[in-house]
Amino acid sequence: MSHTKYTAALEKYQQHLDSIGSQEMIINMGPQHPSTHGVLRLQLITDGELVKEVIPHLGYLHRCFDKHAESMNYGKSIPFTDRLDYLSSMNNSHAFVMGVERMLGIDDKIPKRVEYIRVLVCELNRIASHLIGIGTYGIDIGAFTPFMWCFRDREHIMNMLEWVSGSRMLYNYIWVGGLFYDLPVGFEERCAEFVTYFKPKLVELDELLTENQIFISRTANIGVLPADVAINYGVSGPMLRASGIKWDLRKIDGYSVYPEIDFEIPVGKGEMGALGDCWDRYKIRVDEVKESVKIIEQCLERLLKEFPRTDTFDPRALVPKKVNLKAQDYYVRAENPKGELGFYFVTQEKTDIPKRVKARGPSFNNLSVLPELGKGTLIADLIAILGSMDIVLGEVDR
């Protein structure tokens, strides 16, 4: 029956393409096009420069995370979470281990120093991810300088996270029950130096793009996403908040030590155009970087004063040798830089290998609204809309 359904869908799709008007064209954008940000193919039905319909095609970058996770134990799955949204690996593993710790019932026993280190590295990773989003968005629009500035500042974060974990992008640092290792001696001071360096650089970046008239002309009133449409499509993260909805799981769910930290949730205001346009989505990420800097400063202060390193501290003290769980279904979610990252576990007894693991990647859901936003736009504006989504194909096609 599933084969019949697949064939019917394929036939319906083919009939749709065959029925286009004589003045319309079918154009492939990607997967080689630089502005598709990876291996994404967009099939456009156009009338001149006007886009009448957008059909996204996936299927070029198989991570196979879900099946990998069903063939090995929970601890061994963590390196594979890094490869979903590979620009925010720390955030991915944080969500995954939180789910396993809650199922084990040890989530309230995790030492505060471990929790603050987790938040610290996750927020550093969030800044690095947003810098990629802002920089590549600038180059999509035609601004090269912000791209170079963002990569320059991201390099400092990459160096620090490499110092912590030994790896530049795929960290395997946050483990079930703890961490791979404590922060290196002097890390807190080095991180504080980065914050001091980065604050004025962020102001420069903000001034370069935010009020740039060319940038505003290309992004304001383009790709407007109304709040109700965003909710219906399951959009989350900066895309949802840009539409005026104050929804951030760090505040809503209050996981880890986020309830103990003072920070704001930026939302779109339609300052340069309509609420929920491309400019709002860009601005949300800039404002979130500023808030992440505040979070990092508070984490550093508490790691140095309230929860300092000691000779007896062992970040692996609670790491279980084997994860023994009762049979259950469990869903955990966290605020990834792109939106709500969720893991749905179906566990089984007498084994530390899950029966089923399903990852809910925010980029996949966010991308699903593209056909809605792309109708009636110009081809050039479609590039601006896609870039404002800040997707990563690693978690779109798994």
TORKEBA-493202 format. One record per atom (N, C-alpha, C, O): x, y, z; residue in one letter. Coordinates in steps of 0.001 Angstrom, whole numbers, plus 500000, padded with zeros to 6 digits. Layout:
<segus>
XYZA;...
</segus>
This chain:
<segus>
500834498789500000M;500000500000500000M;500868501259500000M;500541502242499334M;501976501226500750S;502839502393500801S;503437502689499428S;503624503845499050S;503739501591498673H;504292501781497333H;503267502449496410H;503619503294495588H;501990502058496558T;500913502657495760T;500768504135496094T;500578504969495209T;500860504449497388K;500752505852497801K;501902506665497220K;501708507785496747K;503109506085497261Y;504273506790496728Y;504101507048495233Y;504370508145494744Y;503651506028494524T;503445506162493076T;502383507209492765T;502528507989491824T;501311507223493561A;500234508200493353A;500749509618493568A;500417510527492807A;501560509802494607A;502110511129494892A;503039511569493771A;503029512728493357A;503844510626493285L;504771510944492198L;504018511319490921L;504398512256490219L;502950510579490629E;502141510876489443E;501465512242489556E;501390512996488586E;500971512545490770K;500327513845490996K;501324514982490808K;500991516021490238K;502538514779491287Y;503603515764491136Y;503941515968489657Y;504119517099489205Y;504027514864488909Q;504360514949487499Q;503247515639486702Q;503515516426485794Q;502001515332487056Q;500863515985486391Q;500879517484486648Q;500545518287485776Q;501276517842487866H;501335519263488224H;502368519987487350H;502120521089486861H;503522519352487165L;504563519968486339L;504128520035484876L;504438520998484175L;503411519008484419D;502962518969483014D;501890520010482711D;501664520370481556D;501234520490483771S;500102521398483559S;500489522871483600S;499610523733483562S;501782523182483678I;502169524590483778I;501881525303482460I;501855524687481394I;501663526618482557G;501296527415481395G;502448527585480419G;503603527302480736G;502105528058479217S;503115528211478165S;504124529314478484S;505241529306477967S;503726530271479343Q;504626531363479685Q;505481531045480917Q;506320531848481326Q;505258529881481492E;505963529522482729E;507150528602482429E;507190527900481419E;508105528639483344M;509304527817483207M;509564527060484502M;509184527504485585M;510220525905484370I;510690525168485542I;512193525383485645I;512944525043484731I;512628525956486778I;514048526262486977I;514536525542488233I;513890525576489280I;515686524893488104N;516319524268489267N;517288525251489906N;518172525789489239N;517115525482491203M;518068526297491961M;518744525365492966M;518119524918493927M;520009525081492739G;520717524130493586G;520660522747492965G;519987522566491950G;521356521745493549P;522063521864494827P;523431522530494730P;524084522725495755P;523881522883493531Q;525216523482493429Q;525201524991493657Q;526261525596493816Q;524034525603493676H;523937527062493828H;524435527480495216H;523962526944496218H;525380528427495296P;525945528780496609P;524916529294497613P;525076529096498817P;523879529942497137S;522901530514498068S;521894529512498601S;521057529870499430S;521953528238498137T;521088527225498758T;521744526653500020T;521185525780500683T;522935527160500336H;523599526814501605H;523779525311501777H;523508524768502848H;524229524651500737G;524454523219500845G;523668522453499814G;523302522982498765G;523411521191500129V;522830520300499129V;521302520319499159V;520663519318499484V;520735521458498820L;519286521618498728L;518937522005497295L;519544522909496721L;517959521316496729R;517494521648495378R;516106522251495479R;515185521635496017R;515964523461494957L;514658524119494896L;514192524101493443L;514886524588492550L;513023523540493223Q;512435523544491887Q;511437524690491821Q;510431524695492530Q;511725525648490971L;510897526851490878L;510033526802489626L;510509526465488542L;508780527135489785I;507904527371488632I;507788528887488511I;507220529542489385I;508316529430487448T;508433530886487330T;507692531411486110T;507492530713485115T;507298532665486232D;506750533416485108D;507638534644484972D;507417535664485625D;508648534529484112G;509660535573484057G;510488535535485338G;511020534487485704G;510600536687486025E;511343536757487289E;510456536428488483E;510941536356489612E;509164536229488247L;508224535987489335L;508151534491489661L;507979533654488775L;508286534182490934V;508199532790491389V;506741532475491705V;506148533097492587V;506176531537491006K;504780531161491250K;504685530024492263K;503701529918492995K;505723529165492301E;505699528043493234E;507123527582493508E;507989527646492635E;507353527112494743V;508659526569495139V;508444525143495635V;507600524902496498V;509203524208495094I;509126522812495544I;510519522400496026I;511402522158495204I;510734522317497352P;512050521869497849P;512212520361497662P;511280519595497908P;513397519945497229H;513714518515497082H;514885518189498004H;515930518837497946H;514703517179498856L;515749516752499775L;516305515415499290L;515765514802498369L;517386514977499919G;517875513644499609G;519305513577499144G;519665512684498377G;520135514508499595Y;521519514512499142Y;522535514353500286Y;523714514109500029Y;522095514487501526L;523051514502502644L;522527513610503764L;522011514115504761L;522650512299503617H;522086511383504609H;523030511237505798H;524138510718505662H;522584511696506955R;523336511499508199R;522953510178508867R;523751509586509595R;521721509722508611C;521233508443509167C;521313508418510689C;521539507363511281C;521129509570511324F;521281509628512776F;520334508668513488F;520750507929514381F;519071508677513097D;518069507892513813D;518441506412513833D;518321505751514865D;518890505895512696K;519250504474512617K;520561504192513330K;520721503134513940K;521499505128513261H;522740504958514021H;522434504810515510H;522984503940516185H;521539505682516014A;521221505694517441A;520535504408517894A;520587504057519073A;519896503709516963E;519205502458517305E;520122501244517226E;519685500120517477E;521379501458516882S;522306500340516750S;523458500401517739S;524362499567517693S;523432501397518646M;524503501527519639M;523937502136520920M;522810502631520934M;524725502098521995N;524210502597523272N;524168504122523293N;524656504789522380N;523570504655524361Y;523282506092524423Y;524555506934524375Y;524598507959523695Y;525578506507525090G;526815507278525111G;527487507361523764G;528045508398523404G;527437506261523008K;528083506232521694K;527316507040520653K;527855507346519589K;526067507390520948S;525260508171519992S;525619509650520016S;525309510375519071S;526275510109521090I;526535511550521240I;527375512121520087I;527056513207519603I;528439511432519625P;529165511990518469P;528290512165517228P;528568513018516384P;527236511359517117F;526364511475515941F;525394512651516082F;524960513211515076F;525051513031517314T;524224514243517474T;524987515467516991T;524394516412516471T;526317515446517166D;527147516567516708D;527006516812515217D;527215517927514738D;526650515767514488R;526642515853513030R;525276516220512469R;525106516262511251R;524306516485513325L;523002516964512846L;523170518405512384L;523440518656511210L;523012519349513303D;523373520736512998D;524824520896513412D;525116521230514560D;525726520659512481Y;527155520610512807Y;527724521982513176Y;528880522078513588Y;526925523044513031L;527380524373513452L;527063524636514928L;527523525631515488L;526292523763515556S;525953523948516978S;525963522598517696S;524974522188518303S;527096521930517609S;527209520568518143S;526974520500519644S;526357519554520134S;527460521497520379M;527296521488521839M;525815521483522221M;525402520753523122M;525033522293521536N;523600522380521826N;522888521065521522N;521962520675522234N;523322520386520468N;522717519102520111N;522941518068521205N;522002517419521666N;524203517922521616S;524510516902522625S;523896517263523970S;523533516374524740S;523774518559524265H;523146518978525524H;521703518490525595H;521264517978526625H;520968518653524495A;519571518197524472A;519493516683524629A;518662516178525384A;520347515962523925F;520319514501523952F;520617513966525359F;519894513111525869F;521689514477525980V;522057513942527308V;521030514336528368V;520819513592529325V;520388515501528212M;519338515871529170M;518216514847529173M;517690514486530226M;517854514379527970G;516797513373527880G;517173512084528578G;516367511515529314G;518398511614528351V;518846510362528972V;518960510532530486V;518596509633531244V;519469511691530928E;519597511927532375E;518237511975533057E;518088511480534175E;517257512557532407R;515908512603533003R;515297511215533075R;514621510881534049R;515530510402532048M;515008509032532089M;515698508215533180M;515092507332533787M;516982508523533420L;517716507830534487L;517375508366535873L;517618507701536880L;516802509593535920G;516478510206537204G;517664510844537897G;517647511006539117G;518704511213537141I;519892511832537743I;520027513301537355I;521034513935537670I;519009513852536665D;519126515228536171D;519283516247537294D;519922517282537107D;518693515956538484D;518814516903539599D;520066516668540432D;520291517367541420D;520890515687540044K;522124515397540781K;523369515916540073K;524471515846540618K;523198516432538865I;524343516941538094I;524951518132538839I;524216519057539185I;526266518147539099P;526891519267539820P;526672520602539106P;526602520665537878P;526566521656539899K;526326522991539335K;527464523418538413K;527235524072537396K;528689523046538774R;529806523435537912R;529654522818536526R;529922523468535515R;529220521558536486V;528997520896535193V;527914521626534408V;528068521866533210V;526810521984535086E;525697522653534398E;526122524017533846E;525763524384532727E;526892524763534646Y;527321526090534169Y;528323525975533021Y;528330526807532114Y;529167524944533061I;530091524733531938I;529299524380530678I;529607524861529588I;528277523537530837R;527437523174529683R;526797524415529065R;526834524594527847R;526217525265529896V;525573526477529380V;526606527397528738V;526342528004527700V;527783527500529354L;528843528349528820L;529240527912527408L;529282528732526492L;529531526616527235V;529980526158525912V;528835526185524899V;529057526418523711V;527600525944525376C;526453526007524452C;526224527427523952C;525905527626522780C;526382528416524829E;526178529801524396E;527317530282523503E;527093531072522586E;528534529812523762L;529628530108522835L;529312529530521460L;529525530179520436L;528799528295521453N;528437527652520200N;527263528362519519N;527196528432518292N;526330528894520341R;525197529642519780R;525697530896519060R;525221531218517971R;526645531598519659I;527212532786519018I;527900532394517713I;527721533055516690I;528692531311517752A;529390530861516550A;528404530518515436A;528632530843514271A;527306529858515804S;526277529494514816S;525620530733514226S;525436530826513012S;525264531686515090H;524614532906514594H;525568533749513742H;525138534411512798H;526860533723514076L;527819534467513257L;527875533894511841L;527985534637510865L;527799532561511740I;527727531938510410I;526441532380509704I;526461532727508523I;525316532363510444G;524038532758509857G;524050534192509360G;523581534475508257G;524586535100510169I;524628536521509803I;525603536750508657I;525293537464507704I;526787536141508753G;527821536356507734G;527419535818506378G;527586536496505365G;526886534594506350T;526479534018505063T;525247534732504507T;525064534811503292T;524407535249505400Y;523250536007504920Y;523709537290504238Y;523166537699503212Y;524723537916504836G;525276539120504218G;525790538843502813G;525569539628501890G;526483537711502664I;527056537399501341I;525959536978500354I;526110537174499148I;524847536398500857D;523693536112499990D;523153537401499375D;522785537445498201D;523116538442500196I;522562539732499757I;523578540508498919I;523207541390498145I;524864540174499077G;525900540860498307G;526887541638499141G;527692542393498596G;526847541472500470A;527772542181501365A;528879541216501795A;528622540255502521A;530098541471501350F;531199540538501608F;531884540810502941F;532309539869503612F;532000542055503333T;532735542407504561T;532160541747505817T;532934541214506612T;530825541756506035P;530296541088507239P;530659539605507291P;530883539056508369P;530716538959506125F;531095537551506053F;532500537353506621F;532725536435507410F;533427538191506234M;534811538071506712M;534905538404508195M;535623537734508937M;534183539436508633W;534205539807510057W;533651538688510926W;534214538371511974W;532544538089510489C;531912537020511281C;532817535800511394C;532924535193512460C;533463535448510298F;534361534289510347F;535600534595511188F;536132533708511856F;536054535833511156R;537197536218511991R;536869536037513470R;537665535460514211R;535718536517513904D;535357536425515320D;534959535005515709D;535202534571516835D;534340534280514764R;533983532889515053R;535231532051515281R;535208531093516052R;536313532409514615E;537556531644514751E;538051531624516201E;538606530624516656E;537850532721516917H;538251532773518333H;537439531761519150H;537975531073520019H;536152531687518857I;535292530728519571I;535701529300519225I;535766528443520106I;535975529041517954M;536399527707517530M;537682527293518251M;537827526145518669M;538602528234518389N;539856527930519084N;539607527577520547N;540235526668521090N;538676528312521189M;538386528033522600M;537697526687522774M;538032525930523686M;536742526386521911L;536048525099522018L;536975523940521654L;536821522834522172L;537934524191520765E;538936523160520467E;539828522932521685E;540225521801521967E;540135523992522391W;540945523890523613W;540204523057524668W;540821522279525396W;538906523224524741V;538097522494525723V;537984521009525366V;538166520144526222V;537681520722524093S;537275519367523723S;538287518607522875S;538248517379522805S;539195519339522229G;540138518686521327G;539671518658519887G;540380518154519016G;538478519196519623S;537940519179518264S;537388520555517911S;536959521304518788S;537402520881516624R;536992522221516217R;535500522349515941R;534934523429516111R;534854521264515518M;533435521376515159M;532569520291515797M;531457520577516242M;533051519067515849L;532260517929516335L;532866517500517669L;533831516737517705L;532288518002518771Y;533027518075520028Y;532974516819520893Y;533985516460521497Y;531822516136520974N;531671514989521880N;532139515375523291N;532876514625523931N;531712516528523760Y;532191517063525044Y;531186516867526174Y;531570516521527292Y;529892517087525890I;528853516937526918I;528409515473526933I;527869514968525949I;528643514807528054W;528340513382528177W;527153513163529103W;526799514039529891W;526540511984529002V;525461511612529925V;526043511563531339V;526947510773531611V;525528512402532236G;525995512434533621G;527116513404533893G;527507513576535047G;527653514054532855G;528757514984533130G;529377515532531867G;528685515892530914G;530711515589531879L;531475516163530772L;532651515258530446L;533067514446531272L;533178515399529254F;534395514685528870F;535542515063529796F;536325514203530202F;535643516329530126Y;536725516805530992Y;536359518177531523Y;535494518849530961Y;537000518596532592D;536781519940533129D;537396520973532178D;538174520631531288D;537032522236532384L;537618523302531575L;539128523347531787L;539593523133532906L;539901523620530739P;541362523759530927P;541674524921531869P;540912525884531956P;542780524821532557V;543190525899533464V;543432527169532648V;544172527154531664V;542806528257533062G;542934529527532360G;541853529769531324G;541836530819530681G;540945528809531151F;539910528968530129F;538971530116530456F;538613530902529579F;538572530211531723E;537622531262532109E;538204532646531813E;537500533534531333E;539507532818532109E;540147534115531866E;540238534396530368E;540009535522529925E;540575533360529589R;540662533536528136R;539291533881527555R;539183534708526650R;538263533250528077C;536908533509527596C;536488534939527934C;535843535607527127C;536858535409529136A;536546536794529535A;537255537785528609A;536699538834528282A;538470537459528190E;539202538317527253E;538481538373525905E;538407539424525269E;537955537231525486F;537212537196524218F;535977538092524299F;535687538834523360F;535246538028525425V;534038538847525582V;534394540329525484V;533697541100524824V;535487540720526148T;535937542122526104T;536272542538524670T;535946543644524240T;536928541633523940Y;537285541911522541Y;536042541972521652Y;535945542815520760Y;535095541068521908F;533984540845520978F;532902541925521051F;532281542242520036F;532673542482522219K;531581543458522384K;531669544616521389K;530680544889520710K;532805545310521271P;532859546399520275P;532781545888518832P;532269546586517957P;533285544675518578K;533197544104517225K;531744543845516840K;531353544017515686K;530957543432517822L;529528543179517573L;528800544473517250L;527897544494516413L;529195545556517917V;528605546872517629V;528929547282516191V;528068547791515474V;530184547055515777E;530598547378514398E;529781546586513381E;529300547129512387E;529638545295513654L;528878544434512743L;527425544887512651L;526839544924511570L;526860545229513798D;525478545692513857D;525298546955513018D;524340547077512255D;526230547887513172E;526138549157512443E;526324548954510934E;525723549662510126E;527164547976510567L;527469547760509150L;526248547275508371L;526034547695507233L;525449546398508970L;524331545799508245L;522962546332508650L;522124546609507793L;522734546476509948T;521386546718510462T;520726547948509847T;519551547904509483T;521468549036509729E;520886550270509196E;521423550599507810E;521299551728507335E;522017549606507171N;522521549779505810N;521329549831504850N;520525548899504806N;521215550908504088Q;520029551114503272Q;519865550048502186Q;518747549651501858Q;520993549591501633I;520909548544500606I;520398547254501226I;519542546575500660I;520937546921502406F;520523545700503102F;519045545765503483F;518320544780503350F;518608546924503954I;517199547096504331I;516294546935503111I;515243546299503192I;516707547519501971S;515895547418500748S;515731545979500295S;514699545615499733S;516760545145500541R;516713543747500110R;515976542849501100R;515591541738500736R;515767543295502339T;515217542398503369T;513910542882503996T;513097542057504413T;513686544194504075A;512462544706504704A;511260544432503802A;511329544616502587A;510160543992504409N;508904543665503709N;509040542486502737N;508181542281501878N;510113541721502877I;510335540536502035I;510121539278502884I;510602539197504014I;509407538312502338G;509235537035503040G;508537537171504377G;508966536580505367G;507485537931504413V;506777538170505681V;506106536871506160V;505328536255505432V;506421536480507378L;505867535258507971L;504916535633509110L;505379535981510196L;503602535573508890P;502658535887509975P;502763534863511095P;503131533710510869P;502437535297512300A;502576534439513479A;501754533157513365A;502230532083513733A;500517533261512856D;499666532065512780D;500220531049511782D;500146529842512015D;500774531539510669V;501370530623509687V;502597529935510286V;502807528737510092V;503400530706511015A;504593530141511658A;504217529014512617A;504867527969512636A;503174529226513408I;502734528216514376I;502210526979513652I;502527525852514031I;501418527190512621N;500831526058511896N;501876525189511210N;501668523988511040N;502985525778510818Y;504044525012510165Y;505065524446511153Y;506011523774510742Y;504887524706512439G;505828524192513439G;507153524917513441G;508171524357513847G;507148526177512982V;508373526975512958V;508774527312514394V;507917527542515246V;510074527339514653S;510546527653516011S;511834528463515932S;512343528740514846S;512353528839517098G;513619529561517161G;513516531000516704G;512450531607516807G;514627531566516192P;514620532964515748P;513549533272514706P;513013534381514685P;513228532307513840M;512186532541512828M;510832532803513478M;510083533673513034M;510523532054514525L;509243532234515219L;509239533534516012L;508262534282515992L;510325533792516700R;510399535013517518R;510395536273516651R;509922537326517079R;510925536160515426A;510900537307514512A;509478537677514123A;509213538811513722A;508553536711514241S;507144536983513935S;506390537523515144S;505164537631515117S;507114537860516197G;506520538525517365G;506117537612518498G;505495538072519456G;506450536323518426I;506056535379519482I;507235535138520414I;508289534668519984I;507058535453521666K;508141535345522658K;508191533912523188K;507677533622524268K;508805533035522428W;508852531611522765W;510298531120522673W;510840530938521583W;510896530915523817D;512264530416523900D;512292529346524981D;511947529620526130D;512695528137524629L;512629527017525573L;513554527207526768L;513351526585527811L;514566528058526630R;515426528329527788R;514635529010528897R;514933528848530080R;513617529777528495K;512726530419529474K;511481529578529733K;511065529422530881K;510885529038528677I;509619528304528799I;509800527043529640I;509045526804530583I;510809526235529291D;511055524982530011D;511998525166531191D;511981524375532134D;512819526209531140G;513730526489532255G;514667525341532572G;514831524978533736G;515286524762531543Y;516167523620531784Y;517567524067532188Y;517925525237532053Y;518353523111532686S;519715523349533163S;519703524496534187S;518839524528535063S;520654525437534083V;520694526543535047V;520196527844534426V;520445528920534970V;519498527761533299Y;518991528983532662Y;518058529790533570Y;518070531019533495Y;517236529140534441P;516399529950535337P;517203530824536304P;516672531800536832P;518461530490536538E;519302531256537465E;520036532388536763E;520749533158537407E;519869532498535448I;520616533478534656I;519668534543534133I;518542534252533730I;520142535778534147D;519327536913533711D;519609537225532234D;520724537610531881D;518608537058531386F;518732537418529974F;517347537650529393F;516344537202529948F;517303538351528275E;516037538694527627E;515816537833526378E;516753537245525840E;514566537774525935I;514209537053524702I;513840538096523643I;512748538661523704I;514722538363522675P;514394539347521628P;513250538840520746P;513181537652520430P;512369539736520361V;511290539395519434V;511234540447518326V;511676541582518505V;510683540048517180G;510556540965516051G;509572542084516347G;508577541889517046G;509868543264515803K;509012544436516029K;508590545111514726K;507824546074514744K;509083544613513610G;508737545246512335G;509283546647512220G;508616547527511676G;510494546875512726E;511067548235512771E;511314548822511384E;511080550009511158E;511785547990510457M;512141548496509130M;511082548195508070M;511100548770506982M;510165547294508396G;509128546919507434G;507991546229508152G;507536546693509197G;507531545119507594A;506441544361508209A;506994543415509274A;508126542944509170A;506195543145510285L;506590542208511338L;506783540819510741L;505921540323510015L;507917540193511051G;508178538842510568G;508805538785509191G;508745537751508526G;509415539895508746D;510075539877507439D;511527539414507581D;511978539085508678D;512245539393506465C;513631538919506467C;514520539764507372C;515411539237508038C;514281541069507397W;515093541942508243W;514897541594509716W;515863541557510479W;513669541344510115D;513399540952511505D;514121539661511866D;514665539535512963D;514128538707510950R;514793537429511231R;516298537614511389R;516934536968512223R;516858538512510571Y;518287538837510726Y;518540539504512076Y;519467539134512798Y;517698540499512412K;517931541302513627K;517802540458514889K;518518540693515863K;516904539486514886I;516740538613516051I;518057537916516369I;518441537810517534I;518746537443515341R;520007536723515569R;521082537654516118R;521863537257516983R;521127538881515626V;522085539856516161V;521801540117517640V;522719540140518460V;520528540314517973D;520158540589519365D;520396539369520259D;520749539515521429D;520203538176519712E;520441536967520507E;521921536791520823E;522275536292521891E;522781537198519903V;524217537143520177V;524554538040521376V;525354537666522233V;523936539223521428K;524164540137522565K;523711539496523875K;524389539624524894K;522565538806523851E;522068538152525062E;522956536972525455E;523163536717526641E;523477536256524461S;524375535142524764S;525659535634525426S;526218534954526286S;526126536814525026V;527297537409525671V;527004537662527147V;527858537411527998V;525803538158527460K;525407538373528869K;525413537056529640K;525902536988530767K;524863536008529019I;524811534688529674I;526222534185529956I;526498533669531039I;527116534336528977I;528495533879529139I;529173534613530295I;529883534000531092I;528953535925530384E;529561536700531472E;529093536201532840E;529890536096533772E;527801535896532954Q;527275535408534235Q;527804534006534561Q;528097533706535718Q;527923533156533545C;528484531823533760C;529935531907534228C;530341531195535146C;530712532782533590L;532123532930533969L;532257533411535405L;533107532928536154L;531410534367535787E;531469534892537152E;531188533794538178E;531871533710539198E;530193532958537913R;529837531907538876R;530833530757538860R;531059530118539887R;531427530489537706L;532438529427537636L;533719529831538357L;534453528974538850L;533988531124538418L;535190531603539109L;534962531798540603L;535877531597541401L;533729532195540992K;533476532546542395K;532689531486543156K;533146531000544190K;531496531121542646E;530627530213543395E;530963528736543183E;530858527936544112E;531367528375541964F;531635526968541661F;533016526830541005F;533117526396539857F;534077527200541731P;535419527176541146P;535953525743540992P;535428524804541590P;536984525603540198R;537610524288540023R;538310523873541312R;538859524717542020R;538293522601541612T;538983522049542782T;539729520788542354T;539451520216541301T;540674520368543181D;541450519171542865D;540591517913542909D;540899516913542260D;539503517978543689T;538677516773543868T;537505516694542885T;536827515669542808T;537266517769542137F;536111517782541234F;536327516818540070F;537351516873539389F;535359515939539852D;535418514969538761D;534179515125537890D;533090514730538306D;534315515691536688P;533132515892535824P;532546514577535301P;531457514571534727P;533267513457535500R;532763512162535036R;532178511315536179R;531849510145535985R;532054511913537363A;531640511141538542A;530302510437538348A;530114509321538832A;529372511080537645L;528035510503537478L;527828509854536115L;526720509421535798L;528884509783535304V;528744509162533984V;528526507660534172V;529410506976534688V;527359507129533762P;527067505704534005P;527844504806533049P;528022505125531873P;528301503673533583K;528986502704532723K;527991502039531767K;528337501701530635K;526763501858532231K;525716501304531390K;524404501995531725K;524076502162532899K;523653502396530713V;522372503080530908V;521256502032530935V;520852501512529894V;520776501737532118N;519680500778532276N;518377501539532481N;518215502235533483N;517461501413531553L;516196502147531612L;515028501183531522L;515127500118530913L;513927501571532135K;512693500796531948K;512100501154530583K;512405502205530018K;511258500276530069A;510629500526528768A;509692501729528873A;508789501745529709A;509907502726528032Q;509102503949528102Q;509268504740526808Q;510190504506526026Q;508350505680526608D;508468506670525539D;508773508006526203D;508136508372527190D;509741508731525666Y;510111510002526303Y;510545511001525237Y;511260510657524296Y;510095512246525403Y;510482513322524482Y;511181514425525258Y;510686514875526292Y;512323514857524763V;513059515956525381V;513298517016524316V;513463516692523140V;513317518280524723R;513539519361523760R;514419520432524385R;514468520579525606R;515104521170523541A;515962522258524005A;516034523317522911A;515685523065521758A;516492524500523292E;516559525634522365E;517892525633521625E;518885526188522094E;517886525003520472N;519026525020519569N;519105526413518917N;518090527108518863N;520279526841518420P;520333528146517719P;519336528295516581P;518941529414516256P;518920527186515966K;517960527252514858K;516515527129515324K;515601527481514578K;516286526630516556G;514922526446517040G;514821525260517980G;515796524886518633G;513633524672518045E;513412523555518977E;514019522260518435E;513565521716517428E;515049521784519124L;515622520482518806L;515045519466519782L;515189519621520994L;514398518436519269G;513776517435520130G;514268516036519812G;514598515725518667G;514314515193520838F;514638513776520660F;513524512950521284F;513186513124522454F;512967512060520499Y;511917511157520979Y;512516509769521143Y;512957509156520171Y;512531509274522382F;513127507979522696F;512035506935522926F;511035507210523588F;512232505753522383V;511459504574522774V;512484503583523324V;513246502988522561V;512505503405524640T;513518502573525279T;512994501156525496T;511792500899525427T;513922500253525757Q;513550498866526025Q;514376498342527196Q;515502498787527417Q;513823497412527931E;514491496866529108E;515591495878528709E;515616495346527599E;516509495655529680K;517580494651529570K;518586494953528461K;519337494074528038K;518597496191527999T;519598496601527018T;519797498117527112T;518864498850527443T;521005498579526822D;521262500023526834D;521234500591525419D;521766501671525158D;520603499845524505I;520417500334523133I;518938500674522944I;518090499805523147I;518604501903522562P;517182502268522412P;516514501521521268P;517151501162520277P;515223501299521428K;514449500657520360K;514220501634519208K;514231501252518038K;514010502914519567R;513732503929518541R;514211505280519052R;514007505627520215R;514845506032518172V;515209507422518459V;514817508261517248V;515190507946516117V;514074509313517488K;513653510208516393K;514100511618516744K;513757512143517804K;514862512222515853A;515326513600516060A;514406514569515336A;514097514388514158A;513972515600516051R;513164516657515433R;514087517854515186R;514306518677516076R;514618517936513975G;515527519031513658G;514763520295513311G;513880520256512454G;515077521422513954P;514329522660513670P;514468523148512233P;513536523743511691P;515616522906511609S;515800523366510223S;514802522715509282S;514344523350508332S;514457521449509535F;513512520731508674F;512141521394508731F;511534521658507693F;511651521662509938N;510339522299510084N;510350523727509559N;509399524165508913N;511433524452509838N;511517525835509368N;511526525900507836N;510928526795507238N;512212524941507215L;512279524926505746L;510916524623505124L;510647525034503995L;510058523910505847S;508763523502505290S;507858524687504960S;506911524546504187S;508144525857505541V;507305527027505274V;507783527793504031V;507135528752503610V;508900527377503450L;509450528098502290L;508475528176501114L;508350529248500523L;507768527083500737P;506803527204499625P;505732528257499885P;505238528892498953P;505371528442501165E;504371529455501515E;504939530857501341E;504267531743500812E;506180531059501787L;506799532386501710L;507257532721500295L;507352533895499936L;507544531684499478G;508120531932498161G;507120532283497078G;507508532761496012G;505826532054497334K;504818532325496301K;504737533819495993K;504595534646496893K;504829534140494727G;504646535527494308G;505839536427494518G;505725537642494352G;507001535863494885T;508196536691495092T;509037536697493823T;508777535939492888T;510038537551493803L;511024537540492727L;512098536504493052L;512285536143494214L;512789536035492044I;513832535020492266I;514893535561493228I;515348534845494120I;515282536815493048A;516287537416493926A;515801537477495372A;516583537301496307A;514496537729495546D;513939537774496898D;513858536388497519D;513929536248498740D;513711535369496690L;513690533995497212L;515021533663497874L;515051532959498884L;516109534155497324I;517431533961497936I;517473534623499309I;518006534060500265I;516902535830499397A;516871536535500687A;516027535779501702A;516374535726502882A;514921535195501250I;514033534446502163I;514719533182502660I;514711532897503857I;515311532424501742L;515983531183502134L;517150531462503084L;517336530751504072L;517933532500502780G;519061532852503652G;518619533256505041G;519315532982506019G;517453533914505144S;516965534366506451S;516516533201507336S;516341533373508542S;516330532016506745M;515918530843507523M;517085530216508269M;516881529546509281M;518307530423507784D;519513529903508434D;519405528400508680D;519518527939509816D;519186527646507613I;519054526191507760I;520429525524507678I;521370526079507109I;520527524333508251V;521698523485508098V;521221522138507574V;520378521493508197V;521746521715506450L;521217520531505777L;521465519247506558L;520783518249506329L;522420519256507466G;522688518061508254G;521488517592509064G;521336516398509321G;520627518540509472E;519443518133510228E;518160518235509391E;517070517927509872E;518303518669508146V;517140518653507242V;517000517258506633V;515922516664506653V;518095516753506099D;518047515427505492D;518878514470506328D;520104514432506223D;518200513707507152R;518909512799508061R;518860511358507585R;519409510472508239R;
</segus>
